[in-house]
Amino acid sequence: MPRERIPLTPTQRSLRARIAAKKRWSQSDPVEGTAAARAAGPGQMAYWLRRVDPDESLPAQERQRRAESAKAAHFLVLALKSAKARGARSQERRGSGSAALGTRHSRER
């Protein structure tokens, strides 16, 4: 008779996944294990060449130009998101965070 599965909370699922990852990397080299993903990812020009012209119908120079543009746009989007996140964290620290710290960060003494 199979046991009834009790659903895991998000925290429990996260812990289970972390345990599995630690076990996996304890038994193999992480550099080798992630090589295929790194080779196929957005850091590689081949990734962008496939994205902009999957059927390779464009001339080589045009494919290259478009791939470089798409890659640059992608990383600019990431930079913008990062800047927004840093700004939001900075606002949080200045707003509610400084009140919790008292006058330690205040210039008035």
PyMOL commands that place a pseudoatom at each C-alpha (Angstrom):
pseudoatom trace, name=CA, resn=MET, resi=1, chain=A, elem=C, hetatm=0, pos=[0.000, 0.000, 0.000]
pseudoatom trace, name=CA, resn=PRO, resi=2, chain=A, elem=C, hetatm=0, pos=[1.655, 3.289, -1.083]
pseudoatom trace, name=CA, resn=ARG, resi=3, chain=A, elem=C, hetatm=0, pos=[2.108, 6.031, 1.461]
pseudoatom trace, name=CA, resn=GLU, resi=4, chain=A, elem=C, hetatm=0, pos=[0.141, 9.206, 0.983]
pseudoatom trace, name=CA, resn=ARG, resi=5, chain=A, elem=C, hetatm=0, pos=[2.445, 12.083, 0.092]
pseudoatom trace, name=CA, resn=ILE, resi=6, chain=A, elem=C, hetatm=0, pos=[2.203, 15.158, 2.250]
pseudoatom trace, name=CA, resn=PRO, resi=7, chain=A, elem=C, hetatm=0, pos=[2.844, 18.313, 0.201]
pseudoatom trace, name=CA, resn=LEU, resi=8, chain=A, elem=C, hetatm=0, pos=[6.048, 20.144, 1.043]
pseudoatom trace, name=CA, resn=THR, resi=9, chain=A, elem=C, hetatm=0, pos=[6.162, 23.808, 1.914]
pseudoatom trace, name=CA, resn=PRO, resi=10, chain=A, elem=C, hetatm=0, pos=[8.250, 26.083, -0.326]
pseudoatom trace, name=CA, resn=THR, resi=11, chain=A, elem=C, hetatm=0, pos=[10.963, 26.140, 2.356]
pseudoatom trace, name=CA, resn=GLN, resi=12, chain=A, elem=C, hetatm=0, pos=[11.023, 22.344, 2.531]
pseudoatom trace, name=CA, resn=ARG, resi=13, chain=A, elem=C, hetatm=0, pos=[11.194, 22.054, -1.271]
pseudoatom trace, name=CA, resn=SER, resi=14, chain=A, elem=C, hetatm=0, pos=[14.064, 24.507, -1.320]
pseudoatom trace, name=CA, resn=LEU, resi=15, chain=A, elem=C, hetatm=0, pos=[15.942, 22.558, 1.336]
pseudoatom trace, name=CA, resn=ARG, resi=16, chain=A, elem=C, hetatm=0, pos=[15.336, 19.289, -0.529]
pseudoatom trace, name=CA, resn=ALA, resi=17, chain=A, elem=C, hetatm=0, pos=[16.732, 20.835, -3.713]
pseudoatom trace, name=CA, resn=ARG, resi=18, chain=A, elem=C, hetatm=0, pos=[19.778, 22.212, -1.880]
pseudoatom trace, name=CA, resn=ILE, resi=19, chain=A, elem=C, hetatm=0, pos=[20.461, 18.772, -0.382]
pseudoatom trace, name=CA, resn=ALA, resi=20, chain=A, elem=C, hetatm=0, pos=[20.266, 17.177, -3.836]
pseudoatom trace, name=CA, resn=ALA, resi=21, chain=A, elem=C, hetatm=0, pos=[22.636, 19.776, -5.301]
pseudoatom trace, name=CA, resn=LYS, resi=22, chain=A, elem=C, hetatm=0, pos=[25.169, 19.300, -2.500]
pseudoatom trace, name=CA, resn=LYS, resi=23, chain=A, elem=C, hetatm=0, pos=[25.053, 15.530, -2.961]
pseudoatom trace, name=CA, resn=ARG, resi=24, chain=A, elem=C, hetatm=0, pos=[25.513, 15.850, -6.717]
pseudoatom trace, name=CA, resn=TRP, resi=25, chain=A, elem=C, hetatm=0, pos=[28.490, 18.184, -6.490]
pseudoatom trace, name=CA, resn=SER, resi=26, chain=A, elem=C, hetatm=0, pos=[30.093, 16.063, -3.764]
pseudoatom trace, name=CA, resn=GLN, resi=27, chain=A, elem=C, hetatm=0, pos=[30.291, 13.218, -6.287]
pseudoatom trace, name=CA, resn=SER, resi=28, chain=A, elem=C, hetatm=0, pos=[31.484, 15.059, -9.414]
pseudoatom trace, name=CA, resn=ASP, resi=29, chain=A, elem=C, hetatm=0, pos=[33.396, 18.069, -10.664]
pseudoatom trace, name=CA, resn=PRO, resi=30, chain=A, elem=C, hetatm=0, pos=[31.110, 21.134, -10.906]
pseudoatom trace, name=CA, resn=VAL, resi=31, chain=A, elem=C, hetatm=0, pos=[33.195, 22.626, -13.730]
pseudoatom trace, name=CA, resn=GLU, resi=32, chain=A, elem=C, hetatm=0, pos=[32.637, 19.548, -15.881]
pseudoatom trace, name=CA, resn=GLY, resi=33, chain=A, elem=C, hetatm=0, pos=[29.003, 19.278, -14.793]
pseudoatom trace, name=CA, resn=THR, resi=34, chain=A, elem=C, hetatm=0, pos=[28.142, 22.791, -15.928]
pseudoatom trace, name=CA, resn=ALA, resi=35, chain=A, elem=C, hetatm=0, pos=[30.366, 22.989, -19.042]
pseudoatom trace, name=CA, resn=ALA, resi=36, chain=A, elem=C, hetatm=0, pos=[27.551, 22.248, -21.494]
pseudoatom trace, name=CA, resn=ALA, resi=37, chain=A, elem=C, hetatm=0, pos=[25.309, 24.924, -19.976]
pseudoatom trace, name=CA, resn=ARG, resi=38, chain=A, elem=C, hetatm=0, pos=[28.082, 27.521, -20.064]
pseudoatom trace, name=CA, resn=ALA, resi=39, chain=A, elem=C, hetatm=0, pos=[28.908, 26.669, -23.673]
pseudoatom trace, name=CA, resn=ALA, resi=40, chain=A, elem=C, hetatm=0, pos=[25.269, 27.029, -24.742]
pseudoatom trace, name=CA, resn=GLY, resi=41, chain=A, elem=C, hetatm=0, pos=[24.390, 30.113, -22.697]
pseudoatom trace, name=CA, resn=PRO, resi=42, chain=A, elem=C, hetatm=0, pos=[23.994, 33.832, -23.466]
pseudoatom trace, name=CA, resn=GLY, resi=43, chain=A, elem=C, hetatm=0, pos=[27.661, 34.527, -22.808]
pseudoatom trace, name=CA, resn=GLN, resi=44, chain=A, elem=C, hetatm=0, pos=[28.553, 32.731, -26.030]
pseudoatom trace, name=CA, resn=MET, resi=45, chain=A, elem=C, hetatm=0, pos=[28.141, 34.251, -29.482]
pseudoatom trace, name=CA, resn=ALA, resi=46, chain=A, elem=C, hetatm=0, pos=[26.844, 30.928, -30.872]
pseudoatom trace, name=CA, resn=TYR, resi=47, chain=A, elem=C, hetatm=0, pos=[23.818, 31.324, -28.586]
pseudoatom trace, name=CA, resn=TRP, resi=48, chain=A, elem=C, hetatm=0, pos=[22.957, 34.699, -30.133]
pseudoatom trace, name=CA, resn=LEU, resi=49, chain=A, elem=C, hetatm=0, pos=[23.642, 33.524, -33.676]
pseudoatom trace, name=CA, resn=ARG, resi=50, chain=A, elem=C, hetatm=0, pos=[21.067, 30.758, -33.146]
pseudoatom trace, name=CA, resn=ARG, resi=51, chain=A, elem=C, hetatm=0, pos=[18.590, 33.218, -31.618]
pseudoatom trace, name=CA, resn=VAL, resi=52, chain=A, elem=C, hetatm=0, pos=[18.716, 35.837, -34.381]
pseudoatom trace, name=CA, resn=ASP, resi=53, chain=A, elem=C, hetatm=0, pos=[18.856, 33.437, -37.332]
pseudoatom trace, name=CA, resn=PRO, resi=54, chain=A, elem=C, hetatm=0, pos=[17.889, 29.873, -36.376]
pseudoatom trace, name=CA, resn=ASP, resi=55, chain=A, elem=C, hetatm=0, pos=[17.652, 28.670, -39.964]
pseudoatom trace, name=CA, resn=GLU, resi=56, chain=A, elem=C, hetatm=0, pos=[20.894, 30.421, -41.014]
pseudoatom trace, name=CA, resn=SER, resi=57, chain=A, elem=C, hetatm=0, pos=[19.242, 32.192, -43.920]
pseudoatom trace, name=CA, resn=LEU, resi=58, chain=A, elem=C, hetatm=0, pos=[21.004, 35.550, -43.428]
pseudoatom trace, name=CA, resn=PRO, resi=59, chain=A, elem=C, hetatm=0, pos=[24.431, 36.427, -44.823]
pseudoatom trace, name=CA, resn=ALA, resi=60, chain=A, elem=C, hetatm=0, pos=[27.228, 35.775, -42.307]
pseudoatom trace, name=CA, resn=GLN, resi=61, chain=A, elem=C, hetatm=0, pos=[28.011, 39.468, -41.713]
pseudoatom trace, name=CA, resn=GLU, resi=62, chain=A, elem=C, hetatm=0, pos=[24.360, 40.321, -41.087]
pseudoatom trace, name=CA, resn=ARG, resi=63, chain=A, elem=C, hetatm=0, pos=[23.949, 37.363, -38.718]
pseudoatom trace, name=CA, resn=GLN, resi=64, chain=A, elem=C, hetatm=0, pos=[27.027, 38.493, -36.797]
pseudoatom trace, name=CA, resn=ARG, resi=65, chain=A, elem=C, hetatm=0, pos=[25.827, 42.112, -36.608]
pseudoatom trace, name=CA, resn=ARG, resi=66, chain=A, elem=C, hetatm=0, pos=[22.403, 41.099, -35.346]
pseudoatom trace, name=CA, resn=ALA, resi=67, chain=A, elem=C, hetatm=0, pos=[23.832, 38.627, -32.850]
pseudoatom trace, name=CA, resn=GLU, resi=68, chain=A, elem=C, hetatm=0, pos=[26.189, 41.269, -31.415]
pseudoatom trace, name=CA, resn=SER, resi=69, chain=A, elem=C, hetatm=0, pos=[23.271, 43.709, -31.113]
pseudoatom trace, name=CA, resn=ALA, resi=70, chain=A, elem=C, hetatm=0, pos=[21.029, 41.141, -29.442]
pseudoatom trace, name=CA, resn=LYS, resi=71, chain=A, elem=C, hetatm=0, pos=[23.782, 40.175, -26.988]
pseudoatom trace, name=CA, resn=ALA, resi=72, chain=A, elem=C, hetatm=0, pos=[24.511, 43.824, -26.138]
pseudoatom trace, name=CA, resn=ALA, resi=73, chain=A, elem=C, hetatm=0, pos=[20.794, 44.539, -25.640]
pseudoatom trace, name=CA, resn=HIS, resi=74, chain=A, elem=C, hetatm=0, pos=[20.435, 41.515, -23.361]
pseudoatom trace, name=CA, resn=PHE, resi=75, chain=A, elem=C, hetatm=0, pos=[23.291, 42.577, -21.124]
pseudoatom trace, name=CA, resn=LEU, resi=76, chain=A, elem=C, hetatm=0, pos=[22.064, 46.187, -21.064]
pseudoatom trace, name=CA, resn=VAL, resi=77, chain=A, elem=C, hetatm=0, pos=[18.670, 44.959, -19.848]
pseudoatom trace, name=CA, resn=LEU, resi=78, chain=A, elem=C, hetatm=0, pos=[20.453, 43.045, -17.082]
pseudoatom trace, name=CA, resn=ALA, resi=79, chain=A, elem=C, hetatm=0, pos=[22.449, 46.162, -16.164]
pseudoatom trace, name=CA, resn=LEU, resi=80, chain=A, elem=C, hetatm=0, pos=[19.263, 48.232, -15.973]
pseudoatom trace, name=CA, resn=LYS, resi=81, chain=A, elem=C, hetatm=0, pos=[17.556, 45.657, -13.750]
pseudoatom trace, name=CA, resn=SER, resi=82, chain=A, elem=C, hetatm=0, pos=[20.615, 45.538, -11.513]
pseudoatom trace, name=CA, resn=ALA, resi=83, chain=A, elem=C, hetatm=0, pos=[20.737, 49.333, -11.214]
pseudoatom trace, name=CA, resn=LYS, resi=84, chain=A, elem=C, hetatm=0, pos=[17.038, 49.449, -10.320]
pseudoatom trace, name=CA, resn=ALA, resi=85, chain=A, elem=C, hetatm=0, pos=[17.486, 46.762, -7.669]
pseudoatom trace, name=CA, resn=ARG, resi=86, chain=A, elem=C, hetatm=0, pos=[20.484, 48.562, -6.155]
pseudoatom trace, name=CA, resn=GLY, resi=87, chain=A, elem=C, hetatm=0, pos=[18.512, 51.811, -6.106]
pseudoatom trace, name=CA, resn=ALA, resi=88, chain=A, elem=C, hetatm=0, pos=[15.555, 50.145, -4.401]
pseudoatom trace, name=CA, resn=ARG, resi=89, chain=A, elem=C, hetatm=0, pos=[17.809, 48.587, -1.749]
pseudoatom trace, name=CA, resn=SER, resi=90, chain=A, elem=C, hetatm=0, pos=[19.490, 51.925, -1.189]
pseudoatom trace, name=CA, resn=GLN, resi=91, chain=A, elem=C, hetatm=0, pos=[16.087, 53.614, -0.731]
pseudoatom trace, name=CA, resn=GLU, resi=92, chain=A, elem=C, hetatm=0, pos=[15.059, 50.924, 1.751]
pseudoatom trace, name=CA, resn=ARG, resi=93, chain=A, elem=C, hetatm=0, pos=[18.218, 51.456, 3.784]
pseudoatom trace, name=CA, resn=ARG, resi=94, chain=A, elem=C, hetatm=0, pos=[17.749, 55.213, 3.801]
pseudoatom trace, name=CA, resn=GLY, resi=95, chain=A, elem=C, hetatm=0, pos=[14.057, 54.938, 4.628]
pseudoatom trace, name=CA, resn=SER, resi=96, chain=A, elem=C, hetatm=0, pos=[13.137, 52.293, 7.178]
pseudoatom trace, name=CA, resn=GLY, resi=97, chain=A, elem=C, hetatm=0, pos=[16.643, 50.937, 7.729]
pseudoatom trace, name=CA, resn=SER, resi=98, chain=A, elem=C, hetatm=0, pos=[18.221, 54.111, 9.109]
pseudoatom trace, name=CA, resn=ALA, resi=99, chain=A, elem=C, hetatm=0, pos=[15.426, 54.581, 11.655]
pseudoatom trace, name=CA, resn=ALA, resi=100, chain=A, elem=C, hetatm=0, pos=[16.060, 51.104, 13.024]
pseudoatom trace, name=CA, resn=LEU, resi=101, chain=A, elem=C, hetatm=0, pos=[19.777, 51.863, 13.373]
pseudoatom trace, name=CA, resn=GLY, resi=102, chain=A, elem=C, hetatm=0, pos=[19.206, 55.001, 15.389]
pseudoatom trace, name=CA, resn=THR, resi=103, chain=A, elem=C, hetatm=0, pos=[21.486, 58.009, 14.837]
pseudoatom trace, name=CA, resn=ARG, resi=104, chain=A, elem=C, hetatm=0, pos=[24.540, 55.963, 13.962]
pseudoatom trace, name=CA, resn=HIS, resi=105, chain=A, elem=C, hetatm=0, pos=[24.404, 56.963, 10.285]
pseudoatom trace, name=CA, resn=SER, resi=106, chain=A, elem=C, hetatm=0, pos=[23.143, 60.480, 10.855]
pseudoatom trace, name=CA, resn=ARG, resi=107, chain=A, elem=C, hetatm=0, pos=[25.478, 63.425, 10.253]
pseudoatom trace, name=CA, resn=GLU, resi=108, chain=A, elem=C, hetatm=0, pos=[23.825, 65.369, 13.093]
pseudoatom trace, name=CA, resn=ARG, resi=109, chain=A, elem=C, hetatm=0, pos=[25.369, 64.788, 16.501]
for i in range(1, 109): cmd.bond("trace and resi %d" % i, "trace and resi %d" % (i + 1))
show_as sticks, trace
zoom trace
